[in-house]
C-alpha cells in the first residue's frame, strides 16, 4: 500500500531518511544556539537577536565571570595574595572577557594569565608576577596529575645497569621553570609561618637573583623548590629524555647520590627504565 498523505508529509519532513535527519537538524540548531550564547557571553552582541533575555543574559555573564574568578583564584593563590583580592578580581574578569573558557571544566582555564600580567602596563613595577603565575599554574597542574609510586625493583636497576641505557622518569606533573626572579622563594614565603617570612624575598630581589623553580606533587600538595645550577642542568636533561649517563655528563659537578636521596624523599621519581 502507498503512503497516506499525512505519512508522506512526515517522510518528506524526515528528508527521506527517517529520524537521523531530524536529529542532525536538532544538533546543528543546538550548536548554533550554543555559539550564539558564547558570543553573547563574551559581550560581542549585547544579547540582541540571539533570543536571550538581556537581563537574564547579564546575570548569566556575571555568574560565569564570578565562577571563572573563583577558579582562577584557586589555581593562582600566590598571584591573588600579591595583587590583593580586589585587583586580582578585576584582572580575572578582564581575562575572562578577553579569553573566556573554552571547556566546561573551569579548573583547566587560566593558561593565559601569565601573558596577560606581563603585558599589563599597570603592573610593570612588579615584573615577577607573570613568572609567579607560571609557577602557580604548574603547581595546580601537578596537583591534578595522576599518582605515581616508584617500584623498588625498578629502582634497583640504578645499581646493576649501564647508565647509558638507564632513563629516569620524573613524577607526572613535574615541571622545571626558569625565571629571572626568585619565584620559588616568593612562592614559599607565601606559605611560611615565619615571623619575617619575606626577608629572603627582599634579599633575593635586592641582588637580582633569578631561580630555576622545580614543581612537583608530594602527597596531595604541590611543592616548589629552587634548584642549584647543576641540579637544574641535570633535570633539564632528564626531562628531555636523555639517558642517566647523558644527564650526568651535562652536570659533572652534581653529587648524584645526594640528588637521588632527595628525589626519593620528595617523591620526584616515578620510574627507572632500561632502553
VEXDREN-2710 file (C-alpha; in Angstrom, 1 decimal):
% VEXDREN-2710
k/r/px/py/pz
1/UNK/0.0/0.0/0.0
2/UNK/1.2/3.6/-0.6
3/UNK/1.7/6.2/2.0
4/UNK/-1.2/8.1/3.2
5/UNK/-0.8/11.9/2.7
6/UNK/0.0/12.5/6.3
7/UNK/2.6/9.7/6.2
8/UNK/4.1/11.1/3.1
9/UNK/4.4/14.6/4.7
10/UNK/6.2/13.1/7.7
11/UNK/8.5/11.2/5.4
12/UNK/9.3/14.3/3.4
13/UNK/10.0/16.2/6.6
14/UNK/12.5/13.5/7.5
15/UNK/14.3/14.0/4.3
16/UNK/13.5/10.5/3.1
17/UNK/15.9/9.0/5.7
18/UNK/13.8/8.9/8.9
19/UNK/14.7/10.3/12.3
20/UNK/18.5/10.7/11.8
21/UNK/17.9/13.7/9.6
22/UNK/15.7/15.3/12.3
23/UNK/18.4/14.6/14.9
24/UNK/21.1/16.1/12.6
25/UNK/18.9/19.3/12.3
26/UNK/18.5/19.4/16.1
27/UNK/22.2/19.0/16.6
28/UNK/23.0/21.8/14.2
29/UNK/20.4/24.0/15.8
30/UNK/21.8/23.3/19.3
31/UNK/25.4/24.0/18.1
32/UNK/24.2/27.4/16.6
33/UNK/22.4/28.2/19.8
34/UNK/25.5/27.5/21.9
35/UNK/27.6/29.6/19.6
36/UNK/25.2/32.5/20.0
37/UNK/25.4/32.1/23.7
38/UNK/29.2/32.0/23.8
39/UNK/29.3/35.1/21.6
40/UNK/26.8/36.9/23.8
41/UNK/28.6/35.9/26.9
42/UNK/31.8/37.3/25.5
43/UNK/30.0/40.6/25.2
44/UNK/30.1/40.8/21.4
45/UNK/26.4/41.2/20.8
46/UNK/24.9/42.5/23.9
47/UNK/22.3/39.7/23.7
48/UNK/20.5/41.2/20.8
49/UNK/19.0/39.0/18.1
50/UNK/20.0/35.8/19.9
51/UNK/16.8/35.0/21.6
52/UNK/18.0/35.7/25.1
53/UNK/16.5/38.0/27.6
54/UNK/19.0/40.8/28.2
55/UNK/18.6/40.9/31.9
56/UNK/18.9/37.1/32.2
57/UNK/22.0/37.1/30.0
58/UNK/23.6/39.9/32.1
59/UNK/23.0/37.7/35.2
60/UNK/24.4/34.7/33.4
61/UNK/27.5/36.7/32.4
62/UNK/28.0/37.9/35.9
63/UNK/27.7/34.4/37.4
64/UNK/30.0/32.9/34.8
65/UNK/32.6/35.6/35.3
66/UNK/32.4/35.1/39.1
67/UNK/32.9/31.4/38.7
68/UNK/35.9/32.0/36.4
69/UNK/37.3/34.4/39.0
70/UNK/37.0/31.8/41.8
71/UNK/38.6/29.1/39.6
72/UNK/41.5/31.3/38.8
73/UNK/42.0/32.2/42.4
74/UNK/42.1/28.5/43.3
75/UNK/44.7/27.9/40.6
76/UNK/46.8/31.0/41.3
77/UNK/46.6/31.8/45.1
78/UNK/50.1/33.3/45.2
79/UNK/49.2/35.9/42.5
80/UNK/46.0/36.7/44.3
81/UNK/47.9/37.4/47.5
82/UNK/50.4/39.6/45.7
83/UNK/47.8/41.6/43.9
84/UNK/45.2/41.7/46.6
85/UNK/41.7/40.3/46.2
86/UNK/40.1/43.4/44.6
87/UNK/42.8/43.9/41.9
88/UNK/43.0/40.1/41.2
89/UNK/39.2/40.0/40.7
90/UNK/39.5/42.8/38.2
91/UNK/42.3/41.1/36.3
92/UNK/40.4/37.8/36.3
93/UNK/37.3/39.4/34.9
94/UNK/39.2/41.2/32.2
95/UNK/40.9/37.9/31.3
96/UNK/37.6/36.2/31.2
97/UNK/36.3/38.8/28.8
98/UNK/39.4/38.6/26.5
99/UNK/39.8/34.8/26.6
100/UNK/36.8/33.1/28.1
101/UNK/36.9/29.4/29.0
102/UNK/36.5/27.1/26.0
103/UNK/35.9/24.0/28.1
104/UNK/33.3/23.2/30.7
105/UNK/35.9/22.4/33.4
106/UNK/37.0/25.8/34.7
107/UNK/39.9/24.2/36.5
108/UNK/41.5/23.9/33.1
109/UNK/41.2/27.7/32.4
110/UNK/43.8/30.3/33.1
111/UNK/46.8/29.5/31.0
112/UNK/46.6/33.0/29.5
113/UNK/47.2/34.7/32.9
114/UNK/51.0/35.0/32.8
115/UNK/51.0/36.7/29.4
116/UNK/48.1/38.9/30.5
117/UNK/50.1/40.0/33.6
118/UNK/53.3/40.5/31.6
119/UNK/51.6/43.0/29.1
120/UNK/49.6/45.0/31.7
121/UNK/51.3/48.4/32.0
122/UNK/49.7/48.9/35.4
123/UNK/51.7/46.0/36.8
124/UNK/55.0/47.0/35.2
125/UNK/56.6/47.7/38.6
126/UNK/56.0/44.0/39.6
127/UNK/57.7/42.2/36.7
128/UNK/57.9/38.9/38.7
129/UNK/54.1/38.5/38.6
130/UNK/53.9/36.7/35.3
131/UNK/56.5/34.1/36.3
132/UNK/54.8/33.6/39.7
133/UNK/51.6/32.9/37.8
134/UNK/53.5/30.3/35.7
135/UNK/54.6/28.6/38.9
136/UNK/51.1/28.7/40.4
137/UNK/49.7/27.1/37.3
138/UNK/52.4/24.5/37.2
139/UNK/51.6/23.6/40.9
140/UNK/47.9/23.5/40.0
141/UNK/48.5/21.1/37.2
142/UNK/50.8/18.9/39.3
143/UNK/48.1/18.6/42.0
144/UNK/45.7/17.2/39.3
145/UNK/48.3/14.8/37.9
146/UNK/47.9/11.0/38.5
147/UNK/49.6/9.2/41.3
148/UNK/52.9/7.5/40.6
149/UNK/55.0/5.5/43.1
150/UNK/58.3/4.0/42.0
151/UNK/58.7/0.2/42.2
152/UNK/61.7/-0.7/44.4
153/UNK/62.6/-3.4/41.8
154/UNK/62.8/-0.7/39.1
155/UNK/64.9/1.5/41.4
156/UNK/67.4/-1.4/41.9
157/UNK/68.3/-1.0/38.2
158/UNK/70.4/2.0/39.2
159/UNK/72.9/-0.3/40.8
160/UNK/73.3/-3.0/38.2
161/UNK/72.6/-1.5/34.7
162/UNK/74.7/0.7/32.4
163/UNK/73.9/4.3/33.0
164/UNK/73.9/4.8/29.2
165/UNK/70.8/2.6/29.0
166/UNK/69.0/4.0/32.0
167/UNK/66.4/6.7/31.8
168/UNK/64.9/8.4/34.8
169/UNK/61.2/9.2/34.7
170/UNK/60.0/12.1/36.9
171/UNK/56.6/12.0/38.6
172/UNK/53.6/13.1/36.5
173/UNK/53.1/16.8/36.7
174/UNK/56.7/17.6/37.5
175/UNK/58.0/20.7/35.7
176/UNK/61.0/23.0/35.7
177/UNK/60.6/26.7/35.1
178/UNK/63.4/29.2/34.7
179/UNK/62.9/32.8/35.8
180/UNK/65.0/36.0/36.2
181/UNK/63.2/36.4/39.5
182/UNK/63.2/34.5/42.8
183/UNK/59.9/32.8/42.1
184/UNK/60.4/29.7/44.2
185/UNK/61.4/31.9/47.2
186/UNK/58.3/34.1/46.6
187/UNK/56.0/31.1/46.4
188/UNK/57.5/29.6/49.6
189/UNK/57.3/32.8/51.5
190/UNK/53.5/33.0/50.9
191/UNK/53.2/29.6/52.7
192/UNK/55.6/30.2/55.5
193/UNK/54.6/31.0/59.1
194/UNK/58.0/32.6/60.0
195/UNK/57.9/36.0/61.7
196/UNK/59.8/37.7/58.9
197/UNK/58.9/35.3/56.1
198/UNK/59.5/37.8/53.3
199/UNK/63.1/38.6/54.3
200/UNK/64.5/36.0/51.9
201/UNK/62.4/37.5/49.1
202/UNK/63.6/41.0/49.8
203/UNK/67.2/39.8/49.8
204/UNK/66.8/37.9/46.6
205/UNK/65.1/40.8/44.8
206/UNK/67.8/43.2/46.0
207/UNK/70.5/41.1/44.4
208/UNK/68.6/40.5/41.2
209/UNK/68.6/36.8/41.9
210/UNK/66.8/34.5/39.5
211/UNK/65.8/30.9/40.2
212/UNK/65.1/27.7/38.4
213/UNK/61.9/26.5/40.1
214/UNK/61.1/22.8/40.2
215/UNK/57.4/21.9/40.7
216/UNK/56.1/18.5/41.8
217/UNK/53.4/16.9/43.9
218/UNK/54.3/15.4/47.2
219/UNK/51.3/13.5/48.7
220/UNK/48.3/15.7/47.8
221/UNK/50.1/19.0/47.8
222/UNK/52.1/20.7/45.1
223/UNK/55.5/21.8/46.1
224/UNK/58.1/24.2/44.7
225/UNK/61.9/24.2/45.3
226/UNK/64.7/26.4/43.9
227/UNK/67.3/24.1/42.2
228/UNK/71.0/24.7/42.2
229/UNK/72.6/25.3/38.7
230/UNK/73.9/21.7/38.5
231/UNK/70.5/20.3/39.6
232/UNK/68.7/22.4/37.0
233/UNK/71.0/21.2/34.2
234/UNK/70.6/17.6/35.3
235/UNK/66.8/18.0/35.5
236/UNK/66.6/19.5/32.0
237/UNK/68.5/16.5/30.6
238/UNK/66.2/14.1/32.4
239/UNK/63.0/15.9/31.2
240/UNK/64.4/15.9/27.7
241/UNK/64.5/12.1/27.7
242/UNK/68.3/11.7/27.8
243/UNK/69.9/8.8/29.5
244/UNK/71.3/8.9/33.0
245/UNK/74.8/9.0/31.5
246/UNK/73.8/12.0/29.4
247/UNK/72.3/13.8/32.3
248/UNK/75.4/13.2/34.5
249/UNK/77.7/14.4/31.7
250/UNK/75.6/17.6/31.4
251/UNK/76.1/18.2/35.1
252/UNK/79.5/16.9/36.1
253/UNK/79.6/18.7/39.5
254/UNK/76.3/17.1/40.6
255/UNK/76.5/14.8/43.6
256/UNK/74.2/12.1/42.2
257/UNK/73.8/10.2/45.5
258/UNK/72.7/13.3/47.3
259/UNK/70.3/14.1/44.4
260/UNK/68.9/10.6/44.5
261/UNK/68.2/10.6/48.2
262/UNK/66.5/14.0/47.8
263/UNK/64.5/12.8/44.8
264/UNK/63.2/9.7/46.7
265/UNK/62.4/11.6/49.8
266/UNK/60.4/14.2/47.9
267/UNK/58.8/11.7/45.5
268/UNK/60.4/13.2/42.4
269/UNK/61.0/9.8/40.7
270/UNK/58.3/7.6/39.2
271/UNK/60.4/5.0/37.2
272/UNK/63.8/3.9/36.0
273/UNK/63.6/2.5/32.5
274/UNK/66.2/0.4/30.6
275/UNK/66.3/1.1/26.8
END
